[in-house]
Amino acid sequence: MKEHSTETQATGKAAAAVHNETGASPAEENKAPEREEGGNAAAGETAAGTDPAGENKPEKKRRRMSVGEKMTLLWEDKRKTSARLFTALAAASAFVFTFFIFGPFELYLSNNSFFAFSFKYLVIPAVPAGILLAAALTAVLTLLRGKIYNYAVSAVFAFTVAGYLQGNLLNIDHGALDGSEVVWQNYKGAALLNLMVWGILLLIPLALQYFSRRTWKEVVRVVSLVLVGAQAVALVSLLIKMPKGDVSDEGFFTKESIYEVSEEKNVVFFLLDRFDKRYADIQFEKYPELKEEFKGFTYYENLTGSYSRTCPSVAYLLTGVKCDYSIPMPDYFKKAWSEGTFLRDIRNAGYDTKVYSEITYIMQNSEYGREEITNIGSPTHTADPMKILSAMYGLSAYRYFPEMMKPYYRIYTGDISYGFIYGGEGTRNNIYATDDILFRKEFDEKGLSLSDNPRGSFLFYHLQGAHDPFRMDENCKPMEGLEYSETGRHKQIRGNLDTIFQYIKQLKKLGVYDNTTIIISADHARTGYMTELDGERVLALFIKPAGADPDAPMKRSHKQITQDNLRASIISYFGLDPAPYGRTIESIGEEEEMVRYFWMNGGNAEKTKRDVNLITYRITGDANDFSNWEKVSVDPIRYPYYDANR
């Protein structure tokens, strides 16, 4: 009887292994238990190198498979296209729904008060984009065959599961996306451990399909559908809870008459974010020429703020209504603007009241301040859907990607502002966003002009100031590489001051400098994540009153004053009665001792949350001496603003 050669036996068994991998029935799998690769059955020789009769035969050299044959083995697949389609559709749907639908939607719905666009502007591009992505990925996977198909589907499925677990269980809290620096080097160990976890998660589906293709198939299909279903239910719940209105549907602050001043009377307030007195003092050390520029000004060196963050500092500054976090922030904003009469009194006296800031930190719903503020705009502009999609995909990646990739996707939410979202030059020019470089560029192009209001104007400009990231240098030009450095901070502050000095030159050119009061200050001082204060917090304050001698050297004052006194003084600058607002700065004696209060947002011990406790400090005497700061109460924050949805 003629014997088959060992090479012929090996070829037959290799073909059986391919059939088993790519389309064999369970019964066939039991008949062909040989290993796919590397086992003796596919090695081109018998187990012992002998014939069935046990006679010794000389071993033949194994024939090496060509690249084409290996590719054929990888590509061959006896499964029906419909079988591959269903598994591919499940994996692709879970992948796209997790990262491109649920991720952006959940981030928006949980933090909608921070975004400057309506949810509809996200839904309109995201849904069709998600459908197209899912269809394209399904098609690509289905066109693949054999082992290549298995590996590709496994990779997509594993990345989805790993990303889902990362976003919900494995993330390290790096703090809010408020522009503050993250020292990524401090997380090297955690990043390596996280990478190992991802490696294990990525290998599990490959191991499953190697040992049991049927189990692999069922796991991919079932887990993918469960992920989509669970996230869909969560999404519906978030939609039900979503507030009825949102910022972009309620209006914004326009740039209308942003560089127009009155011929009769002006009070111009430049608010530099985080402009701590320490930073002001460093400015004078670094740039001695500033003393000449500040001629006619008084430098008040003993001003305490109200709160430790932009919200509610600016709202309190413009309304005088305290926030104790006992009610949700939208309710506080409504209360503050209904009870506060500061801007309303100025406007009712016939003056323009123009606020150039971002509405999310001041009132959220522009209807609350429509009677008080002249330049509130209606939602007449269309947001740029591709910019929205790009920004939200970036946020989704930051949440779901492994720790080592997060530095590439961490962004400053201030960048997702009106100026970024609302399209091209035509629309962007009408919506104010905190962009110091653009502010200076447009100021240089347009210059100051006179308004048609015969009475006067209150102008409130909110600039980036000492708040990171620092992107503008001392010449008001774009700056890179110093975004989180002290050098960058002081270059940016110097650039802001240079813009103010150019503004003053324009006032003089128009002949209205003598009729204008100029205020330079801050919403709050330096800040950070801390459980309680580690030192004094004193704001920089410079005031040039109307009628001041422009050649008089800068004066210094140590009056013990607060933002309440500043508000009363502004009322008096318009010739209105300051009595309902308390004492003016001018009415306080230089050596008079005052009792002041400051409310700080205390964070948790891990320094990952900032809105845990509201800590009240009483300041008696000089605020520059921290021994005069007494902690009098610590109250849990019931309705946080910055950490409400984290």
DOLO-205020 format. One record per residue (C-alpha): residue number from 1; residue in one letter; x, y, z. Coordinates in steps of 0.5 Angstrom, whole numbers, plus 500, padded with zeros to 3 digits. Layout:
# DOLO-205020
(r NUM; A; (X; Y; Z))
...
# end
This chain:
# DOLO-205020
(r 1; M; (500; 500; 500))
(r 2; K; (503; 507; 498))
(r 3; E; (504; 511; 504))
(r 4; H; (503; 519; 504))
(r 5; S; (509; 523; 505))
(r 6; T; (510; 527; 511))
(r 7; E; (510; 533; 508))
(r 8; T; (503; 532; 505))
(r 9; Q; (500; 530; 512))
(r 10; A; (503; 537; 514))
(r 11; T; (499; 540; 509))
(r 12; G; (493; 537; 510))
(r 13; K; (493; 538; 517))
(r 14; A; (495; 546; 516))
(r 15; A; (489; 547; 512))
(r 16; A; (484; 543; 517))
(r 17; A; (487; 548; 522))
(r 18; V; (485; 554; 517))
(r 19; H; (478; 551; 516))
(r 20; N; (477; 551; 524))
(r 21; E; (480; 558; 525))
(r 22; T; (476; 561; 520))
(r 23; G; (469; 558; 519))
(r 24; A; (469; 551; 522))
(r 25; S; (463; 548; 525))
(r 26; P; (463; 546; 533))
(r 27; A; (464; 538; 530))
(r 28; E; (469; 540; 525))
(r 29; E; (473; 543; 531))
(r 30; N; (473; 537; 535))
(r 31; K; (475; 533; 529))
(r 32; A; (481; 538; 528))
(r 33; P; (484; 539; 535))
(r 34; E; (491; 541; 532))
(r 35; R; (494; 548; 534))
(r 36; E; (494; 554; 529))
(r 37; E; (501; 555; 529))
(r 38; G; (508; 552; 531))
(r 39; G; (505; 545; 533))
(r 40; N; (508; 539; 531))
(r 41; A; (501; 538; 527))
(r 42; A; (503; 544; 522))
(r 43; A; (511; 543; 523))
(r 44; G; (511; 539; 516))
(r 45; E; (513; 532; 520))
(r 46; T; (510; 526; 524))
(r 47; A; (511; 526; 531))
(r 48; A; (517; 521; 531))
(r 49; G; (519; 522; 524))
(r 50; T; (517; 514; 523))
(r 51; D; (512; 511; 519))
(r 52; P; (506; 507; 521))
(r 53; A; (510; 501; 522))
(r 54; G; (515; 504; 526))
(r 55; E; (521; 503; 521))
(r 56; N; (526; 508; 521))
(r 57; K; (526; 513; 515))
(r 58; P; (530; 519; 514))
(r 59; E; (527; 526; 516))
(r 60; K; (526; 530; 510))
(r 61; K; (527; 538; 511))
(r 62; R; (521; 542; 512))
(r 63; R; (518; 546; 507))
(r 64; R; (518; 554; 509))
(r 65; M; (511; 557; 507))
(r 66; S; (512; 563; 502))
(r 67; V; (509; 570; 504))
(r 68; G; (503; 569; 499))
(r 69; E; (501; 562; 503))
(r 70; K; (502; 565; 510))
(r 71; M; (497; 571; 507))
(r 72; T; (492; 566; 504))
(r 73; L; (492; 563; 511))
(r 74; L; (491; 569; 515))
(r 75; W; (485; 571; 510))
(r 76; E; (481; 565; 508))
(r 77; D; (475; 565; 511))
(r 78; K; (469; 560; 510))
(r 79; R; (464; 565; 515))
(r 80; K; (458; 568; 511))
(r 81; T; (459; 575; 510))
(r 82; S; (452; 576; 514))
(r 83; A; (456; 573; 520))
(r 84; R; (462; 577; 520))
(r 85; L; (457; 583; 519))
(r 86; F; (453; 582; 525))
(r 87; T; (460; 582; 530))
(r 88; A; (463; 588; 526))
(r 89; L; (457; 592; 527))
(r 90; A; (456; 590; 534))
(r 91; A; (464; 592; 536))
(r 92; A; (463; 598; 531))
(r 93; S; (457; 601; 534))
(r 94; A; (460; 600; 541))
(r 95; F; (466; 604; 539))
(r 96; V; (463; 610; 536))
(r 97; F; (457; 610; 541))
(r 98; T; (462; 611; 547))
(r 99; F; (467; 615; 544))
(r 100; F; (463; 620; 539))
(r 101; I; (456; 620; 541))
(r 102; F; (455; 618; 549))
(r 103; G; (462; 621; 551))
(r 104; P; (461; 628; 548))
(r 105; F; (454; 628; 550))
(r 106; E; (455; 626; 557))
(r 107; L; (460; 631; 558))
(r 108; Y; (456; 637; 555))
(r 109; L; (450; 635; 559))
(r 110; S; (453; 634; 566))
(r 111; N; (457; 641; 565))
(r 112; N; (452; 645; 560))
(r 113; S; (453; 651; 564))
(r 114; F; (460; 652; 562))
(r 115; F; (459; 651; 555))
(r 116; A; (458; 657; 550))
(r 117; F; (453; 654; 545))
(r 118; S; (446; 650; 545))
(r 119; F; (446; 643; 546))
(r 120; K; (442; 643; 539))
(r 121; Y; (449; 645; 536))
(r 122; L; (452; 639; 538))
(r 123; V; (447; 634; 536))
(r 124; I; (446; 637; 529))
(r 125; P; (453; 635; 527))
(r 126; A; (455; 629; 532))
(r 127; V; (449; 624; 530))
(r 128; P; (450; 624; 523))
(r 129; A; (457; 624; 524))
(r 130; G; (457; 618; 529))
(r 131; I; (452; 614; 524))
(r 132; L; (457; 615; 518))
(r 133; L; (463; 613; 523))
(r 134; A; (459; 607; 525))
(r 135; A; (457; 605; 518))
(r 136; A; (464; 606; 515))
(r 137; L; (468; 602; 521))
(r 138; T; (463; 597; 520))
(r 139; A; (464; 596; 513))
(r 140; V; (471; 596; 513))
(r 141; L; (471; 591; 519))
(r 142; T; (466; 586; 515))
(r 143; L; (471; 587; 508))
(r 144; L; (476; 584; 512))
(r 145; R; (477; 576; 513))
(r 146; G; (480; 570; 517))
(r 147; K; (485; 572; 522))
(r 148; I; (486; 579; 520))
(r 149; Y; (478; 580; 521))
(r 150; N; (479; 577; 528))
(r 151; Y; (485; 581; 530))
(r 152; A; (481; 588; 527))
(r 153; V; (475; 586; 531))
(r 154; S; (478; 584; 537))
(r 155; A; (482; 591; 537))
(r 156; V; (476; 595; 536))
(r 157; F; (472; 592; 542))
(r 158; A; (478; 592; 547))
(r 159; F; (479; 599; 546))
(r 160; T; (472; 600; 547))
(r 161; V; (472; 596; 553))
(r 162; A; (479; 599; 556))
(r 163; G; (476; 606; 554))
(r 164; Y; (470; 605; 558))
(r 165; L; (473; 603; 564))
(r 166; Q; (478; 608; 564))
(r 167; G; (473; 614; 563))
(r 168; N; (469; 611; 569))
(r 169; L; (473; 607; 574))
(r 170; L; (481; 608; 572))
(r 171; N; (482; 616; 571))
(r 172; I; (486; 620; 576))
(r 173; D; (483; 627; 578))
(r 174; H; (487; 632; 575))
(r 175; G; (483; 638; 577))
(r 176; A; (478; 642; 573))
(r 177; L; (480; 644; 566))
(r 178; D; (481; 651; 568))
(r 179; G; (487; 653; 565))
(r 180; S; (492; 651; 571))
(r 181; E; (498; 647; 570))
(r 182; V; (498; 639; 571))
(r 183; V; (505; 637; 573))
(r 184; W; (505; 630; 569))
(r 185; Q; (512; 628; 571))
(r 186; N; (508; 627; 578))
(r 187; Y; (504; 622; 575))
(r 188; K; (509; 617; 571))
(r 189; G; (508; 611; 576))
(r 190; A; (501; 612; 575))
(r 191; A; (501; 612; 568))
(r 192; L; (505; 606; 567))
(r 193; L; (501; 602; 571))
(r 194; N; (495; 605; 567))
(r 195; L; (499; 603; 561))
(r 196; M; (499; 596; 564))
(r 197; V; (492; 595; 565))
(r 198; W; (491; 597; 558))
(r 199; G; (495; 592; 555))
(r 200; I; (492; 587; 559))
(r 201; L; (485; 589; 557))
(r 202; L; (487; 589; 550))
(r 203; L; (490; 582; 550))
(r 204; I; (484; 579; 553))
(r 205; P; (480; 579; 547))
(r 206; L; (486; 576; 543))
(r 207; A; (486; 570; 548))
(r 208; L; (479; 569; 547))
(r 209; Q; (479; 568; 540))
(r 210; Y; (485; 564; 540))
(r 211; F; (482; 559; 545))
(r 212; S; (475; 559; 543))
(r 213; R; (472; 563; 537))
(r 214; R; (465; 562; 539))
(r 215; T; (466; 564; 546))
(r 216; W; (470; 570; 543))
(r 217; K; (464; 572; 538))
(r 218; E; (459; 572; 543))
(r 219; V; (463; 576; 548))
(r 220; V; (464; 581; 543))
(r 221; R; (457; 581; 541))
(r 222; V; (454; 581; 548))
(r 223; V; (458; 586; 551))
(r 224; S; (458; 591; 546))
(r 225; L; (450; 591; 546))
(r 226; V; (450; 592; 553))
(r 227; L; (455; 598; 553))
(r 228; V; (451; 601; 548))
(r 229; G; (444; 600; 552))
(r 230; A; (447; 602; 559))
(r 231; Q; (450; 608; 556))
(r 232; A; (443; 610; 552))
(r 233; V; (439; 609; 558))
(r 234; A; (444; 614; 562))
(r 235; L; (444; 619; 556))
(r 236; V; (436; 619; 556))
(r 237; S; (437; 620; 564))
(r 238; L; (441; 626; 563))
(r 239; L; (437; 629; 557))
(r 240; I; (431; 629; 562))
(r 241; K; (435; 632; 567))
(r 242; M; (438; 638; 563))
(r 243; P; (435; 645; 564))
(r 244; K; (430; 648; 559))
(r 245; G; (435; 654; 557))
(r 246; D; (442; 654; 556))
(r 247; V; (447; 660; 555))
(r 248; S; (447; 661; 547))
(r 249; D; (440; 660; 547))
(r 250; E; (439; 666; 552))
(r 251; G; (444; 671; 549))
(r 252; F; (451; 673; 550))
(r 253; F; (455; 680; 551))
(r 254; T; (456; 683; 544))
(r 255; K; (462; 687; 542))
(r 256; E; (457; 693; 540))
(r 257; S; (461; 700; 542))
(r 258; I; (466; 696; 545))
(r 259; Y; (471; 702; 544))
(r 260; E; (466; 708; 544))
(r 261; V; (467; 712; 550))
(r 262; S; (462; 718; 552))
(r 263; E; (465; 725; 551))
(r 264; E; (461; 727; 558))
(r 265; K; (463; 722; 563))
(r 266; N; (466; 715; 563))
(r 267; V; (468; 710; 568))
(r 268; V; (472; 705; 565))
(r 269; F; (474; 698; 569))
(r 270; F; (479; 694; 567))
(r 271; L; (479; 687; 571))
(r 272; L; (485; 683; 570))
(r 273; D; (483; 676; 572))
(r 274; R; (487; 674; 578))
(r 275; F; (491; 680; 579))
(r 276; D; (494; 679; 586))
(r 277; K; (498; 685; 589))
(r 278; R; (504; 681; 589))
(r 279; Y; (504; 680; 582))
(r 280; A; (503; 688; 581))
(r 281; D; (509; 689; 586))
(r 282; I; (513; 684; 582))
(r 283; Q; (511; 688; 575))
(r 284; F; (514; 695; 578))
(r 285; E; (520; 691; 580))
(r 286; K; (521; 688; 573))
(r 287; Y; (519; 694; 569))
(r 288; P; (521; 700; 573))
(r 289; E; (518; 705; 567))
(r 290; L; (511; 703; 570))
(r 291; K; (511; 708; 575))
(r 292; E; (511; 713; 570))
(r 293; E; (506; 710; 566))
(r 294; F; (501; 710; 572))
(r 295; K; (502; 718; 573))
(r 296; G; (495; 721; 576))
(r 297; F; (493; 714; 579))
(r 298; T; (493; 712; 586))
(r 299; Y; (495; 705; 588))
(r 300; Y; (491; 702; 593))
(r 301; E; (495; 696; 597))
(r 302; N; (490; 694; 602))
(r 303; L; (484; 691; 598))
(r 304; T; (481; 685; 600))
(r 305; G; (476; 681; 595))
(r 306; S; (470; 677; 596))
(r 307; Y; (471; 670; 594))
(r 308; S; (477; 666; 591))
(r 309; R; (474; 664; 584))
(r 310; T; (471; 668; 578))
(r 311; C; (465; 665; 580))
(r 312; P; (462; 668; 584))
(r 313; S; (467; 674; 585))
(r 314; V; (465; 678; 578))
(r 315; A; (457; 677; 580))
(r 316; Y; (458; 679; 587))
(r 317; L; (462; 685; 585))
(r 318; L; (457; 687; 580))
(r 319; T; (451; 686; 584))
(r 320; G; (453; 686; 591))
(r 321; V; (449; 680; 593))
(r 322; K; (452; 674; 597))
(r 323; C; (453; 667; 595))
(r 324; D; (453; 662; 600))
(r 325; Y; (452; 656; 596))
(r 326; S; (445; 654; 599))
(r 327; I; (442; 654; 593))
(r 328; P; (443; 652; 586))
(r 329; M; (448; 657; 582))
(r 330; P; (442; 658; 576))
(r 331; D; (438; 660; 582))
(r 332; Y; (443; 665; 585))
(r 333; F; (445; 668; 579))
(r 334; K; (437; 670; 578))
(r 335; K; (437; 672; 585))
(r 336; A; (443; 676; 585))
(r 337; W; (441; 680; 579))
(r 338; S; (434; 681; 581))
(r 339; E; (436; 684; 588))
(r 340; G; (442; 687; 586))
(r 341; T; (441; 694; 583))
(r 342; F; (448; 697; 582))
(r 343; L; (448; 697; 574))
(r 344; R; (441; 698; 574))
(r 345; D; (441; 705; 578))
(r 346; I; (447; 707; 573))
(r 347; R; (443; 705; 567))
(r 348; N; (437; 708; 570))
(r 349; A; (440; 715; 571))
(r 350; G; (441; 715; 563))
(r 351; Y; (448; 712; 563))
(r 352; D; (451; 706; 558))
(r 353; T; (453; 700; 562))
(r 354; K; (457; 696; 558))
(r 355; V; (460; 689; 560))
(r 356; Y; (465; 685; 556))
(r 357; S; (466; 679; 559))
(r 358; E; (463; 671; 558))
(r 359; I; (456; 670; 561))
(r 360; T; (457; 663; 564))
(r 361; Y; (461; 666; 570))
(r 362; I; (456; 672; 571))
(r 363; M; (449; 670; 570))
(r 364; Q; (449; 664; 565))
(r 365; N; (442; 667; 563))
(r 366; S; (442; 674; 560))
(r 367; E; (435; 675; 561))
(r 368; Y; (437; 676; 568))
(r 369; G; (441; 682; 567))
(r 370; R; (438; 685; 560))
(r 371; E; (435; 691; 564))
(r 372; E; (442; 693; 567))
(r 373; I; (447; 692; 561))
(r 374; T; (447; 695; 555))
(r 375; N; (450; 690; 550))
(r 376; I; (447; 684; 551))
(r 377; G; (445; 680; 545))
(r 378; S; (440; 676; 542))
(r 379; P; (442; 669; 539))
(r 380; T; (442; 671; 532))
(r 381; H; (448; 667; 530))
(r 382; T; (450; 660; 528))
(r 383; A; (455; 656; 531))
(r 384; D; (460; 653; 527))
(r 385; P; (459; 645; 528))
(r 386; M; (465; 643; 526))
(r 387; K; (469; 647; 531))
(r 388; I; (464; 644; 536))
(r 389; L; (465; 637; 534))
(r 390; S; (472; 638; 534))
(r 391; A; (472; 641; 541))
(r 392; M; (468; 636; 544))
(r 393; Y; (471; 630; 541))
(r 394; G; (478; 633; 544))
(r 395; L; (474; 633; 551))
(r 396; S; (472; 626; 550))
(r 397; A; (479; 623; 548))
(r 398; Y; (481; 627; 554))
(r 399; R; (476; 623; 559))
(r 400; Y; (477; 616; 555))
(r 401; F; (484; 615; 553))
(r 402; P; (490; 612; 557))
(r 403; E; (493; 616; 562))
(r 404; M; (500; 617; 558))
(r 405; M; (496; 620; 552))
(r 406; K; (492; 625; 556))
(r 407; P; (497; 631; 556))
(r 408; Y; (496; 631; 548))
(r 409; Y; (488; 632; 549))
(r 410; R; (488; 637; 556))
(r 411; I; (485; 643; 554))
(r 412; Y; (483; 650; 557))
(r 413; T; (475; 650; 557))
(r 414; G; (476; 658; 556))
(r 415; D; (478; 656; 549))
(r 416; I; (471; 653; 548))
(r 417; S; (468; 660; 548))
(r 418; Y; (464; 664; 544))
(r 419; G; (470; 667; 540))
(r 420; F; (472; 660; 538))
(r 421; I; (465; 657; 537))
(r 422; Y; (462; 662; 533))
(r 423; G; (465; 661; 527))
(r 424; G; (468; 666; 522))
(r 425; E; (470; 673; 523))
(r 426; G; (463; 676; 521))
(r 427; T; (460; 673; 527))
(r 428; R; (466; 672; 532))
(r 429; N; (467; 680; 532))
(r 430; N; (460; 681; 535))
(r 431; I; (461; 676; 541))
(r 432; Y; (466; 678; 546))
(r 433; A; (470; 672; 549))
(r 434; T; (476; 673; 553))
(r 435; D; (482; 674; 548))
(r 436; D; (487; 679; 550))
(r 437; I; (491; 678; 544))
(r 438; L; (485; 679; 539))
(r 439; F; (482; 685; 544))
(r 440; R; (489; 689; 543))
(r 441; K; (489; 687; 535))
(r 442; E; (482; 690; 534))
(r 443; F; (483; 696; 539))
(r 444; D; (489; 698; 535))
(r 445; E; (485; 697; 528))
(r 446; K; (479; 701; 530))
(r 447; G; (482; 705; 536))
(r 448; L; (477; 709; 541))
(r 449; S; (471; 713; 538))
(r 450; L; (466; 718; 541))
(r 451; S; (459; 715; 543))
(r 452; D; (452; 718; 542))
(r 453; N; (450; 718; 549))
(r 454; P; (450; 725; 552))
(r 455; R; (450; 723; 559))
(r 456; G; (456; 718; 559))
(r 457; S; (458; 710; 560))
(r 458; F; (460; 705; 565))
(r 459; L; (465; 700; 561))
(r 460; F; (467; 694; 564))
(r 461; Y; (473; 690; 561))
(r 462; H; (474; 683; 563))
(r 463; L; (481; 681; 561))
(r 464; Q; (486; 674; 562))
(r 465; G; (491; 678; 566))
(r 466; A; (494; 673; 571))
(r 467; H; (490; 667; 569))
(r 468; D; (494; 661; 566))
(r 469; P; (495; 659; 560))
(r 470; F; (499; 665; 559))
(r 471; R; (499; 666; 551))
(r 472; M; (501; 674; 550))
(r 473; D; (507; 677; 551))
(r 474; E; (509; 684; 554))
(r 475; N; (508; 686; 547))
(r 476; C; (501; 683; 546))
(r 477; K; (504; 678; 541))
(r 478; P; (502; 671; 541))
(r 479; M; (507; 667; 546))
(r 480; E; (509; 660; 546))
(r 481; G; (512; 655; 551))
(r 482; L; (511; 660; 557))
(r 483; E; (504; 658; 558))
(r 484; Y; (505; 656; 566))
(r 485; S; (511; 659; 568))
(r 486; E; (512; 665; 572))
(r 487; T; (515; 669; 567))
(r 488; G; (509; 668; 562))
(r 489; R; (505; 670; 568))
(r 490; H; (508; 677; 568))
(r 491; K; (509; 678; 561))
(r 492; Q; (502; 677; 560))
(r 493; I; (500; 682; 565))
(r 494; R; (505; 687; 562))
(r 495; G; (502; 686; 556))
(r 496; N; (495; 688; 559))
(r 497; L; (498; 694; 562))
(r 498; D; (501; 696; 556))
(r 499; T; (494; 695; 552))
(r 500; I; (491; 700; 558))
(r 501; F; (496; 705; 557))
(r 502; Q; (495; 705; 550))
(r 503; Y; (487; 706; 551))
(r 504; I; (489; 712; 556))
(r 505; K; (493; 715; 550))
(r 506; Q; (487; 714; 546))
(r 507; L; (483; 718; 551))
(r 508; K; (487; 724; 551))
(r 509; K; (487; 724; 544))
(r 510; L; (480; 724; 544))
(r 511; G; (480; 730; 549))
(r 512; V; (476; 726; 554))
(r 513; Y; (481; 723; 559))
(r 514; D; (480; 729; 564))
(r 515; N; (472; 726; 564))
(r 516; T; (474; 719; 565))
(r 517; T; (475; 715; 571))
(r 518; I; (480; 709; 570))
(r 519; I; (480; 703; 575))
(r 520; I; (485; 697; 574))
(r 521; S; (483; 691; 579))
(r 522; A; (482; 684; 579))
(r 523; D; (476; 679; 581))
(r 524; H; (480; 675; 586))
(r 525; A; (487; 674; 588))
(r 526; R; (492; 668; 586))
(r 527; T; (489; 662; 587))
(r 528; G; (489; 654; 587))
(r 529; Y; (487; 647; 590))
(r 530; M; (487; 648; 598))
(r 531; T; (483; 646; 604))
(r 532; E; (484; 653; 607))
(r 533; L; (488; 659; 606))
(r 534; D; (496; 659; 606))
(r 535; G; (497; 666; 606))
(r 536; E; (494; 673; 605))
(r 537; R; (490; 675; 599))
(r 538; V; (490; 682; 597))
(r 539; L; (488; 685; 590))
(r 540; A; (491; 690; 586))
(r 541; L; (487; 696; 585))
(r 542; F; (489; 703; 581))
(r 543; I; (484; 708; 581))
(r 544; K; (485; 715; 576))
(r 545; P; (479; 719; 578))
(r 546; A; (476; 724; 573))
(r 547; G; (480; 731; 574))
(r 548; A; (486; 728; 576))
(r 549; D; (493; 731; 574))
(r 550; P; (496; 727; 569))
(r 551; D; (503; 729; 571))
(r 552; A; (502; 727; 578))
(r 553; P; (507; 722; 581))
(r 554; M; (503; 715; 583))
(r 555; K; (500; 715; 590))
(r 556; R; (500; 709; 595))
(r 557; S; (494; 708; 600))
(r 558; H; (494; 703; 605))
(r 559; K; (486; 704; 606))
(r 560; Q; (483; 698; 609))
(r 561; I; (478; 697; 603))
(r 562; T; (473; 692; 600))
(r 563; Q; (470; 691; 593))
(r 564; D; (464; 693; 597))
(r 565; N; (467; 700; 598))
(r 566; L; (469; 700; 591))
(r 567; R; (462; 699; 588))
(r 568; A; (460; 705; 592))
(r 569; S; (465; 709; 590))
(r 570; I; (463; 707; 582))
(r 571; I; (456; 710; 584))
(r 572; S; (459; 716; 587))
(r 573; Y; (463; 717; 580))
(r 574; F; (457; 718; 577))
(r 575; G; (454; 723; 581))
(r 576; L; (449; 718; 585))
(r 577; D; (448; 717; 592))
(r 578; P; (452; 712; 595))
(r 579; A; (449; 711; 601))
(r 580; P; (445; 704; 599))
(r 581; Y; (452; 701; 598))
(r 582; G; (456; 703; 604))
(r 583; R; (462; 707; 605))
(r 584; T; (466; 710; 599))
(r 585; I; (473; 709; 598))
(r 586; E; (474; 716; 599))
(r 587; S; (470; 716; 605))
(r 588; I; (475; 712; 609))
(r 589; G; (481; 714; 613))
(r 590; E; (488; 712; 611))
(r 591; E; (489; 710; 618))
(r 592; E; (482; 708; 620))
(r 593; E; (481; 700; 622))
(r 594; M; (476; 696; 618))
(r 595; V; (473; 689; 619))
(r 596; R; (473; 686; 613))
(r 597; Y; (470; 679; 611))
(r 598; F; (473; 674; 605))
(r 599; W; (470; 667; 603))
(r 600; M; (474; 662; 600))
(r 601; N; (472; 656; 597))
(r 602; G; (476; 650; 600))
(r 603; G; (478; 644; 597))
(r 604; N; (479; 637; 599))
(r 605; A; (485; 634; 602))
(r 606; E; (487; 631; 595))
(r 607; K; (487; 637; 592))
(r 608; T; (482; 635; 586))
(r 609; K; (476; 639; 588))
(r 610; R; (475; 646; 590))
(r 611; D; (468; 647; 592))
(r 612; V; (468; 643; 598))
(r 613; N; (467; 648; 604))
(r 614; L; (466; 655; 604))
(r 615; I; (471; 658; 609))
(r 616; T; (469; 665; 612))
(r 617; Y; (475; 669; 614))
(r 618; R; (475; 676; 618))
(r 619; I; (480; 681; 617))
(r 620; T; (482; 686; 622))
(r 621; G; (487; 691; 620))
(r 622; D; (492; 690; 615))
(r 623; A; (490; 685; 610))
(r 624; N; (498; 684; 608))
(r 625; D; (499; 681; 615))
(r 626; F; (496; 674; 615))
(r 627; S; (496; 674; 622))
(r 628; N; (490; 679; 622))
(r 629; W; (486; 673; 618))
(r 630; E; (482; 669; 623))
(r 631; K; (478; 663; 620))
(r 632; V; (471; 664; 623))
(r 633; S; (467; 658; 620))
(r 634; V; (467; 653; 615))
(r 635; D; (461; 651; 612))
(r 636; P; (460; 645; 607))
(r 637; I; (458; 647; 600))
(r 638; R; (451; 644; 598))
(r 639; Y; (451; 647; 591))
(r 640; P; (458; 647; 588))
(r 641; Y; (459; 651; 582))
(r 642; Y; (466; 648; 579))
(r 643; D; (465; 641; 582))
(r 644; A; (458; 640; 581))
(r 645; N; (458; 635; 575))
(r 646; R; (465; 632; 576))
# end
